[in-house]
Amino acid sequence: MSLTLRPARPEDAALILAFVRELAEYEKLLHEVEASEQDFARELFGPQPRVFCDIAEWEGAPAGFALWYYTFSTFRGRQGIFLEDIYVRPALRGRGIAKALMQRLAKRCRDEALGRFEWNVLDWNAPAIRFYRSVGAVPLDAWTMQRVTGEALDTLAGD
């Protein structure tokens, strides 16, 4: 049993897209995936990346990923990390892979003196919620995420 965690490399763009599609299928959101391999290559490995990805390999085979970016808290006056997605292939769950990916990001937060580490979880995903509670996460019940996309985003942006 060997687990390896490493930063994603440009040749991982197709793998990252595959993980995203697998996650979206699990979340019943596959119809919402618009991202392409080229999108991940550009955003993760372009001249000024603003999003980052860690890959987990179990016994040399791709097992999962964590895709994240830096945020900023005006209240804390420091940056933090937002975990956009974390995913471990179903056959490899229960081996500590997701926890290792999260520990890697928690260590980055600590080592870089960041203010917080946060993420979202679908309210129906009981296994993920149990896992997040087990690592010390607490829900922010008073906060509701808001989103503007598509036509509404165009309207808000104006002319």
C-alpha positions in Angstrom: 0.0 0.0 0.0 1.7 3.2 -1.1 0.1 6.6 -1.4 1.9 9.4 -3.3 0.7 13.0 -3.3 2.2 15.4 -5.9 1.4 18.7 -7.6 -0.4 18.2 -10.9 1.7 18.5 -14.1 0.7 19.8 -17.5 0.3 16.2 -18.8 -2.3 15.7 -16.1 -4.9 17.9 -17.7 -6.9 15.0 -19.2 -6.7 13.1 -15.9 -8.0 16.2 -14.0 -10.9 16.5 -16.5 -11.7 12.8 -16.0 -11.7 13.2 -12.2 -14.0 16.2 -12.6 -16.4 14.3 -14.8 -16.4 11.3 -12.3 -17.1 13.7 -9.4 -19.9 15.4 -11.4 -21.5 12.1 -12.3 -21.5 11.1 -8.6 -23.0 14.5 -7.7 -25.6 14.1 -10.5 -24.3 17.2 -12.1 -22.5 15.8 -15.2 -24.8 17.8 -17.4 -23.2 21.0 -15.9 -19.6 20.2 -16.9 -18.4 22.5 -19.6 -14.7 22.4 -18.8 -12.2 21.0 -21.3 -8.8 19.5 -21.1 -7.5 22.8 -22.6 -9.3 24.8 -19.9 -7.4 22.9 -17.2 -4.1 23.1 -19.1 -4.5 26.9 -19.5 -5.7 27.7 -15.9 -3.4 25.3 -14.0 -0.2 25.6 -16.1 -0.4 28.9 -17.9 2.0 31.8 -17.2 0.1 33.0 -14.1 -1.9 30.2 -12.6 -4.5 31.2 -10.0 -5.8 27.7 -9.4 -3.8 24.6 -8.3 -4.2 20.9 -8.1 -2.7 18.0 -6.1 -2.9 14.5 -7.5 -3.1 11.3 -5.3 -1.7 8.1 -6.7 -2.3 4.7 -5.0 0.3 2.2 -5.9 1.3 4.3 -8.9 -2.2 4.6 -10.3 -4.3 7.8 -10.3 -6.6 7.7 -7.3 -7.9 11.2 -6.8 -7.3 15.0 -6.7 -7.8 18.2 -4.8 -8.2 21.4 -6.8 -7.8 24.6 -4.9 -7.1 28.3 -4.9 -6.1 31.1 -2.6 -8.8 33.4 -1.1 -8.5 36.5 1.1 -10.3 37.2 4.3 -10.8 40.9 5.1 -11.7 40.0 8.7 -8.5 38.1 9.2 -6.4 40.2 7.0 -4.8 37.1 5.5 -5.2 34.7 2.6 -6.7 31.3 2.9 -7.3 28.3 0.8 -10.6 27.3 -0.8 -10.9 23.7 -1.8 -13.0 23.8 -5.0 -13.1 20.0 -5.4 -11.8 16.9 -3.8 -12.4 13.5 -5.2 -11.2 9.9 -4.7 -12.2 7.1 -7.0 -14.9 4.9 -5.3 -12.8 1.7 -5.4 -10.0 3.5 -3.4 -12.1 5.2 -0.7 -11.5 4.3 2.9 -7.8 4.2 2.5 -7.0 7.7 3.9 -6.5 9.3 0.5 -8.9 12.2 0.9 -7.6 12.8 4.4 -4.0 12.9 3.1 -5.0 15.4 0.4 -6.7 17.6 3.0 -3.8 17.3 5.4 -1.5 18.4 2.6 -3.6 21.6 2.2 -3.9 22.1 6.0 -0.1 22.0 6.3 0.2 24.5 3.4 -2.2 26.8 5.4 -0.2 26.4 8.5 3.2 26.7 6.8 2.2 29.9 4.9 0.4 31.4 7.9 -2.9 31.4 6.1 -6.1 32.4 7.9 -8.4 29.5 7.0 -9.2 26.5 4.9 -12.7 26.1 3.6 -14.9 24.3 1.1 -18.5 23.5 0.2 -20.4 20.2 0.4 -23.7 19.3 -1.0 -26.3 19.0 1.8 -27.3 15.5 0.7 -23.8 14.1 0.7 -23.9 12.4 4.1 -20.7 10.4 3.7 -18.7 13.5 2.8 -20.3 15.5 5.6 -19.4 12.7 8.1 -15.8 12.7 6.8 -15.5 16.5 7.1 -16.8 16.5 10.7 -14.2 13.8 11.4 -11.4 16.1 10.4 -12.7 19.0 12.5 -14.7 21.0 10.0 -17.8 22.9 11.2 -20.7 24.1 9.0 -21.3 27.8 8.5 -25.0 27.6 8.9 -25.5 31.4 8.9 -23.9 31.7 5.4 -25.6 30.9 2.1 -23.5 30.9 -1.0 -24.7 33.1 -3.8 -23.9 32.7 -7.5 -24.4 34.7 -10.7 -23.7 33.0 -14.1 -24.7 33.1 -17.7 -27.3 35.7 -18.7 -27.6 37.0 -15.1 -23.8 37.6 -15.1 -24.0 39.5 -18.4 -26.9 41.6 -17.1 -25.0 42.4 -13.9 -21.9 43.3 -15.8 -23.9 45.8 -17.9 -22.6 47.3 -21.1 
